[in-house]
Amino acid sequence: MDASALPDFGVLSYPTQRGESGDFETSPLENSISLNTSSSWTYCGPLLTLDTNRLPSSFHTWAEATVNGPFMGPLLSFLAFVHKFLKANNLSNYWLTIRASTGSGEFDVPRWHTDDLFFSPAPETRSRQRRSLLSPLYSRDRTSQRPDSTFRQKKHLKSTEKVQVISATPNPTNWKLTTTLLGPGTLFITPKKSPSARAIQRNAKRSVRAANPHHICLSVRCVGCAMAAESVRTHLAAELGQHGIVQARSGECVFFRVGEDEGAVHSEPMSHGDRIFVNIVPGHEADLKCLMAKWGMEYPRAWCVGLPFQGFEERSWRDIGDL
């Protein structure tokens, strides 16, 4: 399946486990597994060997402390589908995150958004490709030309310039594959309504940025930026409430593009019970190495976050190097 030929958003079916007949079938996990805590496990590197005994040790540490019940079958089935999909697109590296969360009211109000671009096109092609709305707003040249720029603005703008990695290729992989193994699936605006939803998002962000010129950084670094982000969230929750919604079911995953120009508008679902979400960011090895290096991390690497151990409130367990 050629990813370049797919639309901005699409639901794909995949087999999750073998039934008694030997055929693949889908099966929900709600009645067979539960969570002890909210935590996550992340891996960035070459495609994993899908053998339980050969997975990084930090994965087993995370799984034993977090999940009760048999979830390895559905997880490995999804990863087998992912590996086949990526290999068909000449990709052999990814950023994989498994996020387990217990119930909360955090997303009773939807958080409609498009994911930011991970990789920018190589320099010789950047001028010929569409760029994120954030790029012209936060470019160094534009900032230096504004006479009213303050030190605070420059500090916030500087933080945004490091978000994207300049890809080693002219066609970076700015798309994702995701699935939900337990609990409700991610909410997506229907493909038919996606263009108008992206336009509403752009207009909402422009309005908030105009009203809060000192609080426009991508990552929330102060109360002002948090309030600006919450203002956008509240506005979009009201504006997009009447748009159609698509939600993947058990045995389905979602392919979607990222970035404000072509990305799928989506939100975490309301979830008052346990949920296991799997996120795949594919990439070329050089691009993922650069992304890890920007955060001061080695490649390949695996780690888990959010596990309480031996009196520590939170500890990160990790594997580094040849995994």
C-alpha positions as CSV (number, residue, x, y, z in Angstrom):
1,M,0.0,0.0,0.0
2,D,1.6,3.3,-1.2
3,A,1.3,5.9,1.6
4,S,1.8,8.7,-0.9
5,A,-1.4,7.7,-2.7
6,L,-3.5,7.6,0.4
7,P,-5.8,10.5,1.5
8,D,-5.1,12.7,4.5
9,F,-7.0,10.4,6.7
10,G,-8.2,6.8,6.4
11,V,-9.3,3.8,8.6
12,L,-7.5,0.6,7.8
13,S,-8.5,-2.9,9.1
14,Y,-5.9,-5.4,10.4
15,P,-6.2,-8.9,11.8
16,T,-5.6,-9.0,15.6
17,Q,-5.3,-12.6,16.6
18,R,-5.9,-16.2,15.4
19,G,-9.2,-17.8,16.2
20,E,-9.8,-21.5,16.7
21,S,-10.1,-22.0,12.9
22,G,-6.6,-20.6,12.4
23,D,-8.0,-17.5,10.6
24,F,-7.3,-14.0,11.9
25,E,-10.2,-12.4,13.7
26,T,-10.8,-9.2,15.7
27,S,-11.5,-9.3,19.5
28,P,-12.0,-6.5,22.0
29,L,-9.9,-6.5,25.2
30,E,-12.3,-4.7,27.5
31,N,-13.2,-7.8,29.5
32,S,-9.7,-9.4,29.6
33,I,-7.2,-6.7,30.6
34,S,-6.9,-3.8,33.0
35,L,-4.3,-1.2,34.0
36,N,-2.5,-0.6,37.3
37,T,-1.4,2.9,36.5
38,S,-1.0,5.6,33.7
39,S,2.4,5.3,32.0
40,S,4.0,4.9,28.6
41,W,6.7,2.9,26.8
42,T,8.6,4.4,23.9
43,Y,11.1,3.0,21.4
44,C,12.9,4.8,18.6
45,G,15.0,2.7,16.2
46,P,14.9,0.0,13.5
47,L,11.8,-2.2,13.3
48,L,11.6,-4.4,16.4
49,T,11.9,-8.2,16.2
50,L,8.3,-9.4,17.0
51,D,9.4,-12.0,19.4
52,T,8.3,-11.4,23.0
53,N,11.7,-12.8,24.3
54,R,13.7,-10.4,22.1
55,L,11.9,-7.1,23.0
56,P,13.9,-4.5,25.0
57,S,14.0,-5.2,28.7
58,S,12.4,-1.8,29.5
59,F,9.3,-3.0,27.7
60,H,8.9,-6.0,30.0
61,T,9.5,-3.7,33.0
62,W,6.7,-1.4,31.8
63,A,4.3,-4.1,30.8
64,E,4.6,-6.0,34.1
65,A,4.1,-2.9,36.1
66,T,1.2,-1.4,34.0
67,V,-0.9,-4.1,32.4
68,N,-2.9,-6.9,33.8
69,G,-4.0,-9.5,31.3
70,P,-3.1,-10.8,27.8
71,F,-2.5,-7.9,25.5
72,M,0.7,-9.1,23.7
73,G,-1.2,-10.9,21.0
74,P,-3.2,-7.9,19.8
75,L,-0.1,-5.6,20.2
76,L,2.1,-7.9,18.1
77,S,-0.6,-8.3,15.5
78,F,-0.8,-4.6,15.0
79,L,2.9,-4.2,14.9
80,A,3.1,-7.0,12.3
81,F,0.7,-5.0,10.1
82,V,2.7,-1.8,10.7
83,H,6.0,-3.6,9.7
84,K,4.4,-4.8,6.5
85,F,3.0,-1.4,5.7
86,L,6.3,0.4,6.4
87,K,8.4,-2.1,4.4
88,A,6.0,-1.7,1.4
89,N,6.9,2.0,1.6
90,N,10.7,1.4,1.9
91,L,10.9,2.3,5.6
92,S,12.6,0.3,8.3
93,N,12.7,2.7,11.3
94,Y,10.1,4.2,13.5
95,W,9.2,6.0,16.7
96,L,6.8,3.8,18.6
97,T,4.9,4.8,21.8
98,I,2.4,2.7,23.8
99,R,0.5,5.0,26.1
100,A,-1.6,3.4,28.9
101,S,-4.0,5.7,30.8
102,T,-6.5,5.1,33.5
103,G,-9.9,7.0,33.4
104,S,-10.1,10.7,33.9
105,G,-12.1,13.8,32.9
106,E,-9.2,15.4,31.0
107,F,-10.8,15.1,27.6
108,D,-14.5,15.6,28.5
109,V,-13.9,18.7,26.5
110,P,-12.4,17.7,23.1
111,R,-8.9,18.9,22.3
112,W,-9.2,19.3,18.5
113,H,-5.9,19.8,16.8
114,T,-3.6,18.7,14.0
115,D,-0.2,17.2,15.0
116,D,2.8,19.3,14.2
117,L,5.2,18.4,11.4
118,F,8.1,16.2,12.6
119,F,10.3,16.7,9.5
120,S,10.8,19.6,7.1
121,P,11.7,18.8,3.4
122,A,15.4,18.9,2.5
123,P,16.6,22.5,1.8
124,E,16.5,22.3,-2.0
125,T,12.8,21.4,-1.9
126,R,11.5,23.3,1.0
127,S,10.5,26.4,-1.1
128,R,8.5,24.2,-3.4
129,Q,6.4,22.5,-0.8
130,R,3.6,23.7,1.4
131,R,4.7,24.6,4.9
132,S,2.9,24.6,8.2
133,L,1.1,27.8,9.2
134,L,3.5,28.1,12.1
135,S,6.6,28.4,9.8
136,P,6.0,31.9,8.4
137,L,4.8,33.2,11.8
138,Y,7.9,31.9,13.6
139,S,10.6,32.3,11.0
140,R,13.8,34.2,12.1
141,D,13.7,36.6,9.2
142,R,10.1,37.7,9.9
143,T,10.9,38.2,13.6
144,S,13.9,40.3,12.9
145,Q,11.9,42.6,10.7
146,R,9.2,43.4,13.3
147,P,10.1,46.6,15.1
148,D,7.9,45.8,18.0
149,S,9.5,42.4,18.8
150,T,10.4,42.2,22.5
151,F,12.9,40.0,24.3
152,R,10.0,37.8,25.5
153,Q,8.7,37.3,21.9
154,K,12.2,36.4,20.7
155,K,12.6,33.9,23.5
156,H,9.3,32.2,22.6
157,L,10.0,32.3,18.9
158,K,13.5,30.8,19.4
159,S,11.9,27.8,21.1
160,T,9.7,27.0,18.1
161,E,12.5,27.1,15.6
162,K,13.9,23.8,16.9
163,V,10.6,21.8,16.7
164,Q,11.1,20.3,13.2
165,V,14.1,18.3,11.9
166,I,15.3,19.2,8.4
167,S,15.0,15.9,6.6
168,A,17.8,14.2,4.7
169,T,15.3,13.4,2.0
170,P,13.0,15.6,-0.2
171,N,9.9,13.6,0.9
172,P,9.9,13.2,4.6
173,T,7.4,10.9,6.3
174,N,4.9,13.3,7.8
175,W,2.2,10.8,8.6
176,K,1.3,8.4,11.4
177,L,-0.3,5.0,12.1
178,T,-2.3,4.7,15.3
179,T,-4.6,2.2,17.0
180,T,-6.3,1.8,20.3
181,L,-6.0,-1.7,21.9
182,L,-8.2,-0.9,24.9
183,G,-10.9,1.7,25.4
184,P,-12.4,4.3,23.0
185,G,-10.6,5.2,19.8
186,T,-9.3,8.6,18.9
187,L,-11.9,11.0,17.5
188,F,-11.3,12.3,13.9
189,I,-13.3,14.8,11.9
190,T,-14.7,13.1,8.8
191,P,-12.6,13.5,5.6
192,K,-15.3,15.5,3.9
193,K,-15.2,18.1,6.7
194,S,-11.5,18.1,7.3
195,P,-10.7,21.1,5.0
196,S,-13.2,23.3,6.8
197,A,-12.1,22.0,10.2
198,R,-8.5,22.9,9.4
199,A,-9.6,26.4,8.2
200,I,-11.5,26.9,11.5
201,Q,-8.4,25.8,13.4
202,R,-6.1,28.2,11.5
203,N,-8.5,31.1,12.1
204,A,-8.9,30.3,15.8
205,K,-5.1,30.3,16.2
206,R,-4.6,33.5,14.3
207,S,-7.2,35.2,16.5
208,V,-5.6,34.0,19.7
209,R,-2.1,34.9,18.6
210,A,-3.2,38.4,17.6
211,A,-4.7,38.9,21.1
212,N,-1.7,37.3,22.9
213,P,1.4,38.3,20.9
214,H,3.7,37.4,23.8
215,H,2.3,33.9,24.3
216,I,2.6,32.1,21.0
217,C,5.2,29.4,21.5
218,L,4.4,25.8,20.4
219,S,5.2,24.1,23.7
220,V,3.5,25.5,26.8
221,R,6.3,27.2,28.7
222,C,4.3,29.7,30.9
223,V,0.8,30.4,32.2
224,G,0.1,32.8,29.4
225,C,0.8,30.3,26.7
226,A,-1.3,27.7,28.6
227,M,-4.2,30.1,28.7
228,A,-3.9,30.9,25.0
229,A,-3.9,27.2,24.2
230,E,-6.9,26.6,26.4
231,S,-8.7,29.5,24.6
232,V,-8.2,27.8,21.2
233,R,-9.3,24.5,22.7
234,T,-12.6,26.0,24.0
235,H,-13.3,27.7,20.7
236,L,-12.7,24.6,18.6
237,A,-14.8,22.4,20.9
238,A,-17.7,24.7,20.2
239,E,-17.1,25.3,16.5
240,L,-16.4,21.7,15.6
241,G,-19.1,20.2,17.7
242,Q,-21.4,19.8,14.7
243,H,-18.9,18.3,12.4
244,G,-19.1,14.6,11.7
245,I,-16.8,12.3,13.7
246,V,-15.1,9.0,12.8
247,Q,-13.8,6.6,15.5
248,A,-11.8,3.5,14.7
249,R,-13.1,0.2,16.2
250,S,-11.3,-2.9,17.5
251,G,-9.2,-4.4,14.8
252,E,-8.9,-1.0,12.9
253,C,-6.1,1.5,12.8
254,V,-5.9,5.0,11.4
255,F,-3.5,6.4,8.8
256,F,-3.3,10.2,8.9
257,R,-1.1,13.0,7.8
258,V,0.3,15.7,10.1
259,G,0.8,19.5,9.8
260,E,-1.7,22.3,9.7
261,D,-2.0,22.3,5.9
262,E,-2.9,18.6,5.3
263,G,-3.1,17.0,8.8
264,A,-6.2,15.2,10.1
265,V,-8.1,17.2,12.8
266,H,-8.5,14.9,15.8
267,S,-8.9,14.7,19.6
268,E,-8.4,12.3,22.4
269,P,-11.8,10.7,23.3
270,M,-13.7,11.1,26.5
271,S,-12.4,8.2,28.5
272,H,-13.4,7.4,32.1
273,G,-12.0,3.9,31.9
274,D,-8.7,2.2,31.0
275,R,-7.2,2.9,27.6
276,I,-4.1,1.6,25.7
277,F,-3.2,3.7,22.7
278,V,-0.4,2.9,20.2
279,N,1.3,5.6,18.1
280,I,3.7,5.0,15.2
281,V,5.8,7.8,13.7
282,P,7.8,6.3,10.8
283,G,10.9,7.9,9.5
284,H,14.2,7.5,7.7
285,E,17.1,6.5,10.0
286,A,19.0,9.7,9.6
287,D,15.9,11.8,10.4
288,L,15.1,9.9,13.5
289,K,18.7,10.0,14.7
290,C,18.6,13.8,14.3
291,L,15.3,14.0,16.1
292,M,16.7,12.0,19.1
293,A,19.9,14.1,19.1
294,K,17.9,17.3,19.4
295,W,16.6,16.0,22.7
296,G,20.0,14.8,23.8
297,M,19.2,11.1,23.4
298,E,21.0,8.2,21.8
299,Y,19.7,6.1,18.9
300,P,18.3,3.5,19.1
301,R,16.7,3.9,22.5
302,A,13.8,2.5,24.5
303,W,12.4,3.9,27.7
304,C,9.3,3.9,29.9
305,V,8.0,6.8,32.0
306,G,5.5,7.1,34.8
307,L,6.3,4.0,36.8
308,P,6.5,4.3,40.6
309,F,9.5,2.3,42.1
310,Q,11.1,2.1,45.5
311,G,9.8,5.3,46.9
312,F,10.4,7.4,43.8
313,E,7.3,9.1,42.5
314,E,8.3,8.6,38.9
315,R,11.3,6.9,37.2
316,S,12.4,6.4,33.7
317,W,13.7,3.0,32.7
318,R,15.6,2.8,29.5
319,D,17.6,0.7,27.1
320,I,20.3,2.3,25.0
321,G,22.4,1.4,22.0
322,D,22.2,-2.1,20.3
323,L,18.8,-3.4,21.4
